[in-house]
Amino acid sequence: MKIYSWNMLFRNRELDRAFKFISESDFDIFCLQEVPEDFLKKLQVLLFSIASRIDVERMHGTDAVRMFNVILSRHQISNSGEILFPEYWHLLPLRTRIFVHLMPWRFFSKIRNRGGLYVDVTVGGKSMRVMNLHLILAQPAWRLKEFETAMAERDPSRPTIVCGDFNTIEAPHISILNWIL
């Protein structure tokens, strides 16, 4: 099986190239995170089975900019479901809320309605579950909680493939960002 997992990055300026790459790729499963709503509409015209769920809503004043988790499959999707992640805003330290408030909304904003996506597909006569997650860029304990929430949707009677952006980057600038967030 050929499986791709790709975070589109909500500020992606190369969407035409990304669409060309996806539409011309030889894959069985393609998991995408942070897919803009307009790009999702383009993906829906491709001749693949598709499932989607809001990845996150980024708040800009009273408006919400929606990004999606998407699973494309060359195999028929027999079932799909969503994995709801908890809201953290009320748990965030004051420094985090101030940081988010002071940053330009394109980079950091209040977020809501986060979640993952799963589908069931049959490949070679075997049913399997594919999960697409975009875990929070914050405390490792919160990422673990989200991962465990997703694993509760796992069906032990069949293979499970877990794709996504787990935000486990360990770099000095990310460590500081994790502390702030």
C-alpha positions as CSV (number, residue, x, y, z in Angstrom):
1,M,0.0,0.0,0.0
2,K,1.1,3.5,-0.7
3,I,0.0,6.0,2.0
4,Y,0.7,9.7,2.0
5,S,0.2,12.1,5.0
6,W,0.6,15.8,4.4
7,N,-0.1,18.9,6.4
8,M,-1.2,21.5,3.9
9,L,-0.4,24.4,6.2
10,F,-3.2,26.8,6.3
11,R,-1.0,29.6,4.8
12,N,0.1,27.5,1.8
13,R,0.5,29.6,-1.3
14,E,1.3,26.6,-3.6
15,L,-2.2,25.1,-3.7
16,D,-2.2,24.7,-7.5
17,R,1.0,22.7,-7.3
18,A,-0.3,20.7,-4.3
19,F,-3.5,19.9,-6.3
20,K,-1.5,18.8,-9.3
21,F,0.7,16.6,-7.1
22,I,-2.3,14.9,-5.4
23,S,-4.2,14.4,-8.6
24,E,-1.2,12.8,-10.3
25,S,0.1,10.7,-7.4
26,D,-0.1,7.0,-7.3
27,F,-1.5,6.3,-3.8
28,D,-4.0,4.1,-2.0
29,I,-4.6,6.5,0.8
30,F,-3.8,10.2,1.1
31,C,-4.4,11.9,4.4
32,L,-4.3,15.7,4.5
33,Q,-4.5,18.1,7.5
34,E,-5.2,21.9,7.5
35,V,-7.0,21.8,4.2
36,P,-8.6,25.1,3.3
37,E,-12.3,25.0,2.5
38,D,-11.8,26.1,-1.1
39,F,-9.2,23.4,-1.6
40,L,-11.5,20.8,-0.2
41,K,-14.1,21.7,-2.9
42,K,-11.4,21.1,-5.5
43,L,-10.5,17.7,-4.0
44,Q,-14.2,16.7,-4.0
45,V,-14.2,16.6,-7.9
46,L,-11.4,14.1,-8.1
47,L,-12.4,10.5,-8.8
48,F,-11.4,9.1,-5.3
49,S,-13.5,8.2,-2.3
50,I,-13.3,11.1,0.1
51,A,-14.1,11.8,3.7
52,S,-13.6,15.1,5.6
53,R,-14.1,16.7,9.0
54,I,-13.3,20.1,10.3
55,D,-9.7,20.0,11.6
56,V,-9.9,23.3,13.3
57,E,-11.8,26.6,13.2
58,R,-9.5,29.6,13.6
59,M,-11.4,32.5,15.1
60,H,-11.0,36.0,13.5
61,G,-13.2,38.2,15.5
62,T,-16.7,36.6,15.2
63,D,-15.7,34.9,11.9
64,A,-14.4,31.4,11.7
65,V,-11.9,30.2,9.1
66,R,-12.3,26.4,8.7
67,M,-9.6,24.0,7.9
68,F,-10.3,20.3,7.3
69,N,-8.8,16.9,7.8
70,V,-9.3,14.9,4.5
71,I,-8.8,11.3,3.6
72,L,-8.7,10.4,-0.1
73,S,-8.8,6.7,-1.0
74,R,-8.6,4.7,-4.2
75,H,-10.7,2.1,-2.3
76,Q,-14.3,2.4,-1.4
77,I,-14.9,4.1,2.0
78,S,-17.5,1.9,3.8
79,N,-17.7,4.0,7.0
80,S,-16.4,7.2,8.4
81,G,-16.5,9.0,11.7
82,E,-15.1,11.9,13.6
83,I,-13.0,12.1,16.7
84,L,-13.8,15.1,18.9
85,F,-10.9,16.7,20.7
86,P,-11.4,18.7,23.9
87,E,-11.4,22.5,24.0
88,Y,-8.4,23.9,25.9
89,W,-9.0,27.7,25.9
90,H,-10.3,27.8,29.5
91,L,-7.2,25.7,30.6
92,L,-4.6,28.0,29.0
93,P,-2.3,30.1,31.2
94,L,-2.8,33.8,31.1
95,R,0.5,34.2,29.2
96,T,-0.8,32.0,26.4
97,R,-4.1,33.9,26.0
98,I,-2.2,37.3,26.0
99,F,0.3,35.9,23.4
100,V,-2.6,34.7,21.1
101,H,-4.4,38.0,21.5
102,L,-1.3,40.1,20.6
103,M,-0.2,38.0,17.6
104,P,-1.6,38.6,14.0
105,W,-4.6,36.3,13.6
106,R,-3.0,34.6,10.5
107,F,-0.3,33.1,12.8
108,F,-2.1,32.6,16.1
109,S,-5.7,32.8,16.9
110,K,-8.2,31.3,19.2
111,I,-9.3,27.9,17.9
112,R,-12.3,25.7,18.4
113,N,-14.1,22.7,17.0
114,R,-10.9,20.6,16.7
115,G,-11.1,16.9,15.7
116,G,-9.8,14.0,13.8
117,L,-11.3,11.7,11.2
118,Y,-11.4,8.0,10.5
119,V,-12.6,5.8,7.7
120,D,-12.9,2.1,7.1
121,V,-11.8,0.8,3.7
122,T,-11.4,-2.7,2.2
123,V,-8.1,-3.5,0.5
124,G,-7.4,-6.9,-1.0
125,G,-10.4,-8.3,0.8
126,K,-9.2,-7.0,4.2
127,S,-11.0,-4.3,6.1
128,M,-8.9,-1.7,7.8
129,R,-9.4,1.6,9.7
130,V,-7.4,4.7,8.6
131,M,-7.2,7.6,11.1
132,N,-6.2,11.1,10.2
133,L,-5.2,13.3,13.2
134,H,-3.8,16.8,13.7
135,L,-2.8,16.9,17.4
136,I,-2.5,20.2,19.3
137,L,0.7,22.2,19.3
138,A,0.8,22.6,23.1
139,Q,1.6,20.6,26.2
140,P,2.7,17.0,25.5
141,A,0.1,15.7,28.0
142,W,-2.6,17.3,25.9
143,R,-1.3,15.7,22.7
144,L,-1.2,12.3,24.5
145,K,-4.8,12.8,25.6
146,E,-5.9,13.5,22.1
147,F,-4.0,10.5,20.8
148,E,-5.6,8.3,23.4
149,T,-9.0,9.7,22.5
150,A,-8.4,8.7,18.9
151,M,-7.1,5.2,19.8
152,A,-10.4,4.6,21.6
153,E,-12.0,4.6,18.1
154,R,-9.6,1.8,17.0
155,D,-11.2,-1.5,16.2
156,P,-8.8,-4.2,17.6
157,S,-10.3,-6.8,15.2
158,R,-8.7,-5.2,12.1
159,P,-5.5,-3.4,11.2
160,T,-5.4,0.4,11.9
161,I,-3.3,3.0,10.1
162,V,-2.7,6.3,11.9
163,C,-1.6,9.3,9.8
164,G,-1.4,12.9,10.6
165,D,0.5,15.8,12.1
166,F,1.4,14.9,15.7
167,N,3.2,18.2,16.4
168,T,6.1,16.4,18.2
169,I,8.8,18.7,16.9
170,E,11.7,19.2,19.3
171,A,13.6,22.3,18.3
172,P,14.6,25.3,20.4
173,H,12.1,27.7,18.8
174,I,9.3,25.1,19.2
175,S,10.2,24.4,22.8
176,I,9.8,28.1,23.7
177,L,6.6,28.2,21.7
178,N,5.3,25.1,23.6
179,W,6.1,26.9,26.9
180,I,4.2,30.0,25.8
181,L,1.3,27.9,24.5
